[in-house]
Amino acid sequence: QSVRNQLMAILQEKTNTLNAKERAAASEEALAKKDAQKAADDAKQYAAEAAEKAELAEEATDQAESMTPAEKGAEEETKAPEFHAKKQALHAAARAKVAA
């Protein structure tokens, strides 16, 4: 009787362990599915952003190609100070980051 009880206790313990492992595996699977869905959603968002940027770039290229040389020169003159100011600000931010 005692040996039978010990064997039943061991069997019950192994069953409990197996059930716990199955629950853990199901939980991991659910987390993996959730992570995969998030990655897919992020990929869709990045693709949409990339398509939008490509469209904007194409429009800018078309606009630039349709400009006369005089218009291009005038645009460059107006962009140069703005570009220089942005460049200086980026350099200052980088120096501040390196110093920190």
Legacy VTK file of the C-alpha trace (Angstrom):
# vtk DataFile Version 3.0
C-alpha trace
ASCII
DATASET POLYDATA
POINTS 100 float
0.000 0.000 0.000
2.786 2.431 0.904
4.729 1.793 -2.321
1.530 2.321 -4.318
0.925 5.639 -2.572
4.490 6.750 -3.229
4.181 5.834 -6.907
0.865 7.685 -7.163
2.420 10.752 -5.500
5.322 10.678 -7.966
2.905 10.311 -10.873
0.795 13.200 -9.579
3.919 15.375 -9.188
5.033 14.619 -12.745
1.528 15.376 -14.021
1.550 18.699 -12.183
4.985 19.542 -13.581
3.862 18.666 -17.110
0.727 20.801 -16.746
2.812 23.749 -15.516
5.169 23.373 -18.485
2.216 23.262 -20.886
0.773 26.460 -19.368
4.180 28.154 -19.624
4.512 27.090 -23.270
1.023 28.390 -24.061
1.878 31.691 -22.394
5.135 31.970 -24.348
3.275 31.203 -27.567
0.728 33.933 -26.839
3.525 36.421 -26.135
5.311 35.420 -29.330
2.123 35.957 -31.351
1.626 39.353 -29.735
5.229 40.345 -30.507
4.898 39.097 -34.085
1.723 41.132 -34.570
3.430 44.244 -33.203
6.383 43.691 -35.534
4.001 43.292 -38.483
2.142 46.468 -37.524
5.439 48.355 -37.209
6.560 47.055 -40.599
3.321 48.256 -42.192
3.758 51.668 -40.618
7.371 51.931 -41.800
6.345 50.860 -45.299
3.604 53.480 -45.392
6.032 56.161 -44.205
8.594 55.079 -46.787
5.997 55.187 -49.558
4.922 58.657 -48.471
8.527 59.881 -48.413
9.170 58.348 -51.829
6.116 60.116 -53.208
7.257 63.427 -51.725
10.730 62.913 -53.170
9.274 62.150 -56.583
7.125 65.285 -56.440
10.147 67.361 -55.417
12.194 65.884 -58.256
9.441 66.585 -60.764
9.161 70.148 -59.470
12.929 70.663 -59.586
13.125 69.311 -63.133
10.420 71.705 -64.275
12.203 74.794 -62.892
14.107 77.132 -65.159
17.798 77.752 -64.417
16.942 81.220 -63.069
14.347 79.751 -60.694
16.807 77.110 -59.523
19.430 79.764 -58.817
16.935 81.890 -56.881
15.833 78.895 -54.843
19.427 77.957 -54.013
20.118 81.505 -52.863
17.143 81.419 -50.499
17.964 77.934 -49.208
21.672 78.535 -48.580
21.340 80.643 -45.389
18.627 78.348 -44.028
20.729 75.267 -44.779
23.806 76.838 -43.187
21.844 77.711 -40.027
20.487 74.148 -39.752
23.961 72.732 -40.280
25.401 74.986 -37.569
22.609 73.970 -35.159
23.269 70.278 -35.798
26.987 70.733 -35.212
26.338 72.636 -31.986
23.971 69.890 -30.788
26.554 67.234 -31.609
29.285 69.103 -29.751
26.997 69.505 -26.745
26.194 65.805 -26.803
29.873 64.856 -26.975
30.701 67.244 -24.132
27.955 65.767 -21.917
LINES 1 101
100 0 1 2 3 4 5 6 7 8 9 10 11 12 13 14 15 16 17 18 19 20 21 22 23 24 25 26 27 28 29 30 31 32 33 34 35 36 37 38 39 40 41 42 43 44 45 46 47 48 49 50 51 52 53 54 55 56 57 58 59 60 61 62 63 64 65 66 67 68 69 70 71 72 73 74 75 76 77 78 79 80 81 82 83 84 85 86 87 88 89 90 91 92 93 94 95 96 97 98 99
